[in-house]
Amino acid sequence: MMNAIRSFLSDEQGEDLIEYGLLAAFVAAVAVAILSNGGLRTALTNVFNRVIASVNAS
């Protein structure tokens, strides 16, 4: 029984999936925070518009 418990505790399979899930949740939370704030959304839109204009000009 102790060997089964030790094996369960030392098993690392599936940890990567949990980490990727947490990372995706963090990215989604940041995206929602940026898009819900009008000032940040406007600033980000302006940056992308300048980049697009610069690429089109070259």
C-alpha positions as CSV (number, residue, x, y, z in Angstrom):
1,M,0.0,0.0,0.0
2,M,2.8,2.4,0.8
3,N,4.5,1.7,-2.5
4,A,1.2,2.6,-4.3
5,I,1.0,5.9,-2.4
6,R,4.7,6.8,-3.1
7,S,4.2,6.0,-6.8
8,F,1.1,8.2,-6.9
9,L,2.9,11.1,-5.2
10,S,6.0,10.8,-7.4
11,D,4.0,10.5,-10.7
12,E,4.5,13.7,-12.7
13,Q,2.3,12.9,-15.7
14,G,-0.3,15.5,-16.3
15,E,1.5,18.4,-14.6
16,D,2.4,20.0,-18.0
17,L,-1.3,20.0,-18.9
18,I,-2.2,21.8,-15.7
19,E,0.6,24.4,-16.3
20,Y,-0.6,25.0,-19.8
21,G,-4.1,25.5,-18.6
22,L,-3.0,28.0,-16.0
23,L,-0.9,29.9,-18.6
24,A,-3.9,30.0,-21.0
25,A,-6.1,31.3,-18.1
26,F,-3.6,34.0,-17.3
27,V,-3.3,35.1,-21.0
28,A,-7.1,35.2,-21.2
29,A,-7.4,37.3,-18.1
30,V,-4.8,39.8,-19.4
31,A,-6.6,40.0,-22.7
32,V,-9.9,40.7,-21.0
33,A,-8.3,43.3,-18.8
34,I,-6.8,45.1,-21.8
35,L,-10.0,45.0,-23.9
36,S,-12.2,46.1,-21.0
37,N,-10.1,49.2,-20.3
38,G,-10.9,51.9,-23.0
39,G,-7.6,53.7,-22.7
40,L,-5.4,50.6,-23.1
41,R,-7.6,49.5,-26.0
42,T,-7.2,52.8,-27.8
43,A,-3.4,52.9,-27.2
44,L,-3.1,49.3,-28.5
45,T,-5.2,50.1,-31.5
46,N,-3.0,53.1,-32.3
47,V,0.2,51.1,-32.0
48,F,-1.2,48.5,-34.4
49,N,-2.4,51.1,-36.9
50,R,1.0,52.8,-36.9
51,V,2.7,49.4,-37.5
52,I,0.3,48.7,-40.4
53,A,0.9,52.1,-41.9
54,S,4.6,51.7,-41.6
55,V,4.5,48.2,-43.3
56,N,2.3,49.5,-46.1
57,A,4.6,52.5,-46.7
58,S,7.7,50.3,-47.1
